[in-house]
Amino acid sequence: MEPMQAMTSEHITQVIQGGQWVSIATELRPSSNKAATGEIQPFYCSRVFTYSPSDRFACTVINYADPNGKVPLMKIEIAGHIVWRGEHPIAPGAYSLDYIADEAYEVTPLHQGFAEVANKFPANGLNKWEVNVMQDVKGIAFPLFSLVEGQT
């Protein structure tokens, strides 16, 4: 039996182009926020990721307060370009990629508690956060998400 050959980035692109990946359950991801004790906080979410021609992507993330996905906090919609950085140094057959949200980074509070927290992090160019009102934070300094002005 011959060993299976690793897929090239070009072959992967052909296979996934026009495809969509959807979470089948609430995911547990590490948050960039830490507790006072230094522990990483959980980030419960669901995602819909679409890969389009010309290395473009769109991703909708719903963040939940609970592991069962019963209390939605916010919706994040990002869109932009993918830059392939080459084969991953540790995982054979995998590739390192950069997702650049240069088309959209839209945040919509879905819970009053999230809107209240977001309003404690004022940012130039943003209005007061309100439930079900989207704001595009692309390129805006937004400390709550550790976003730096002018970066995507």
N, C-alpha and C positions, 0 to 999 in steps of 0.2 A: 504494500500500500504506500503510495507516495504521500509525503507530507503536504498539508494544505498550504498554499501560498497566501501571503498576506495581501489584502486588497490595497490598491493604490488610492490616493486621495481622489484621482480622476474617476475611478470606478465607484467609489463611495458616493461621489457627487451625482453620478448618473443614476445610482440606485435610489437615493433619497430625494432627488429633485421632484418638486410638486407634492411631496409626501407630508404627512402630518403625524405628529406624535402627541398622544393625549394621555394624561395621568389616568390610571384605572382606579386609583384610590387616593386619599389624602397622603401626601408625602411628608416626611420629616427631613428637613434640611438644616444645616447649621446656619445660625443667624450671625450677622456681623456684630450684633449687640451682645455684651457680656453682663452678667450679674455682678453685684458688688463684690462677690467672692471670686470673680474672675472666670466663672463657668460660662461657657458658650450657651446662649439661649436657643431654644428650639424655634424653628420657622416652619409652621405647618402650611402646606400649600397644595394647589393643583395647578397643572400647566397644560397649555395647548401650544405646541410649537410647530410652525410651518416652515419648510425649506423651499425657497423659490429659485428660479433660474438666476444666473449671474451672482451666485453666492449671497443671496439676500435671505433674510429670515424675519419672521414675526412671532412673537411669543406673548401670550396672555397668561398672567399668573394671578391666582386668587389666593390671598393670604388669610388664614383662619386663626382664631383664638384658641381652638381646641384640636386635639388629634383626630377627632371624628369628622371634621369639616362641617360642623353644624352652625358655627358663628363666623360668617365672613367679615373680615376687617377692612380689606382694601383690594382693589383690582389694579394691577400694573400691566400696561400694554407697551411693549417695546418693539421696535422694528429698526432694521438697519442692515449692515453688511457683515459677512464672515470673512476673516483672514485666516487662511490655512498656514500654520507655523511649522509644519513638518511632522515627522513621526514622533510619537511620545517616547521619551527616553526610558521609561520604566515599563510601560504596557505595550508589548509587541502587538502590532496590528492596529493600534489606536493612534490618533493624531491629536496634536495640540492645536486649538483654534482660539481666536479672539472674536468675540461677538461685540460689534461696535454699534451702539444704539444711536446712530446718526440721523435716523429718520423720525423716530418718535420715542418718547419716554413719558407715557401718560399715566397719571395716578388718579384713581377715583376712590375716595373714602366710601366704604359700605357700612360703616358703624360709627355712631356718634363718638364713642370712646377714641377711635383712631383719629377722627377729625380734631378732637380736643388736644390730643398729643401732638399731632402735626402742627397745630397752631402755636405750640410752645417753641417751635423752630422757625421763626420768621425768615423769609428769604426775599431778596429784591426780585421783583417781577412776578411774584405770586400773590394771588388774592387770599383772603381768609378761606380756610378749608371748610367745606360743607359736604354733608352726606350726599352721594350720588352726583356730585359736581366734579368733573374731570379737570385736571390742570396738567399741562405739559411741562415737565421739569427738565427737559433735554437742554443741556448746556447751562443750566442754572445751578448756582451754589445752593444746595439743599442739605444741611447738616444731618437731618434725620436719616437720610440715605447715604451719607458720606459722599455726596456728589459735589464736585468742584466746578466752579464756573468755567465754561468754555470747553470742558472735557465731555467726551461721549463714551 
